[in-house]
């Protein structure tokens, strides 16, 4: 009976740890979605809605941060700091706020575990090739006769 009780306690603690991890990942994905929407609102110059979404994402991440593993905890501290800067810059300095939101979003994207889907970020591809500049060729015209 003692062995069964120990096994039950171990399974319960593993289940609790797994549930906490899944809960943390869900909250982080929700924060990323809020930041994605805030980025869209910033692009549309809708600073009021952008500020609401940034604030909601910041609150979620600040709640998750104390219970996150050490490397992620440090990343979340940086993200929360960036979101605080963005909130301070909205609505008066939207370009600076947009930069801070983008940086926070990128930090979160780097911390997404390998098994979770990532949002594709389009990248520009330079397909231009160098074309030589034509050099003028002097033409010989008729020679004047004396």
N, C-alpha and C positions, 0 to 999 in steps of 0.2 A: 504494500500500500504506500509505503514511503517513497519507493521508486516511482510509482505512478503519480503521486502528488508532485514530486520533483519534475517529472516529465511534463505534467500539466502546467506547472509554473513556468518552465522554460518555453513551452509552446505559446503560452499567453504573453510572455515578455517579447518573444519574436514577433508575434502577431501585432502587438502594440507598437513595436519599433517599425514594422513594415507599414502599418497604418499611418504612423506619424510621417514617414518618408513620403508616402503617396500624398498625404495631405499637404506637405510642404511643396511637393512638385506641382500639385494642382494650384496652389496659391501663387506660386511663381509664374505659372503659365497664365493665370488670370491677370497678374500684374503686367506681364508682357503684352497681353492683348489690350489692356488699358493703355499702355504706352504706345502701342501701334496705332490705336485710335486717336490718341493725343497727337501723335505725329501727323496724322491726316488732318485733324482739326487745325493744327498750327499751319499746315500747308494751305488750308482754306481760309486762313486768317480769322478763325473762330476761337479767339483766345480764351473766352469764358469757359467753353466746353473743354478746351484743352487743359485748362487749369484744374477743372473738376476731375478729369481723368488722371492727371499727373498726381493730384492729391490722393485719390483713391489708391493708385498703384503704390505711392509712397507709404501710405498707412498699412497696406498689406505686407509690403516688404519689411517695414519696421517691426511688424508683428512676427514675421518669420525669422528675422535675423538672429535673435538671441538663442534660438534652438537649432540653428544650422551648424554643420561641421565647420571647423576652423577656417579652411581656405575659402569656403563659400561665405562664411560670416564676414570675412574681410572684404570680399567682393560686394556683398550686400551693403556693408557700411559705406563703401565708395558710391554705390548706386543711390543710396538714400541721400548722401551728401550732394550728389549731382541733381537729384530731384528737388532737394531743398533750394539749390541755386536756381533751378528752372522756375520754381514757384515764386522766388523773390523777383525774378526778372519778368514775370508775366503780370500784366499785359504790356508794360512799358517798353520792354526790350525783347521782342519776340524772337529775333534772330539768335541772341545769346541763349534764350530759353530753349529754342529748337536744338541748338548744338548740345546743350546739356542733356536734353531728353534723348537725343541720338546716341550720345556716349553711354548713357545709362542703359539704353536698349541693347547696344552692342556688348556691354559687359555681361548683361543677363544672357544674351544669346551664346556667348562663349561658355557660360556655366551650365548650359542645358546638357543633361546626360545624353550619351550616344544613342540610347534607345528611343528618345523622344524626337518627334518630327521638328524640323527647323523650318522657319519661314525663309523662303528663298529671297535673297537680296540681289536685284539685278546689278550687273556690273557692265560698264562700258567696255567695248572691245574696239581697239584702234585697228581699223582695217585699211587705213590710208597707206598708200605706198608712195615712195618718193618718185617723182617724175622729173626727169632732167629738164633744166631750163634751156630752151633753144638759144643757140648763139647766132647772132646775126652774121650772115655770109655776105661779104661785099660783092656786089655785082659789077661787072665791067660793062660799061655802056659804049656806045660808039665814040671813037676818038675824033676830036675835032680836026678838020683839015685846014691847013693855012691858006 
